Amino acid sequence: MRTIEIDDQVYRWLESLAAPFVDTPNSVLRTVAGFESETTGEVVLRRPSKMCKGPLVTPQTAFREPILRVLAKLGHTGERSQVLHKVGKMVRGQLVPSDCSKDSAGVARWQAAVVREAYTMRAEGLLDCKRAGKTETWRLTMDGVGMTYGM
């Protein structure tokens, strides 16, 4: 960690972006820059200030319904690359410019968010992810299929 000096006006601006009892000056700057969180590895997705309009990136959770819809249309199972492609087509008009920027691994941020959401869904028992060689297949569990009713 390094120490930097900032004037009072810049400090008040940082304070206006911070979530009380959650953010540090470093976490606010990481959010504004679109960097991943040091602790979770996920991009921080809140937008607490009136000064900044719109989200930095589309929240990871916003991709859950498109994933469910795409897998439902595919018969509840699809290859990861196929699901990513179809989700991308579905959300194209809803993405913000920074969603299309690449992360440190060279992956579009929206695609990384889709994958993280799929793994969150797996942890919640909604999705199974199976890998065979270089191919990964996503399959809705019975609970996941249940979430698609009424969509």
Protein Blocks (a to p, Z undefined) as FASTA:
>chain_A
ZZddddfklmmmmmmmpcghkbcfklmmmmmnopacfklopacfbdfbfklgcjfbdcfk
lmmmmmmmmmmmnoopacfklmmmmmmmmmmmmpcfklmpccfkopafklmmmmmmmmmm
mmnopaccddehjbccddddfklmmmmgoZZ
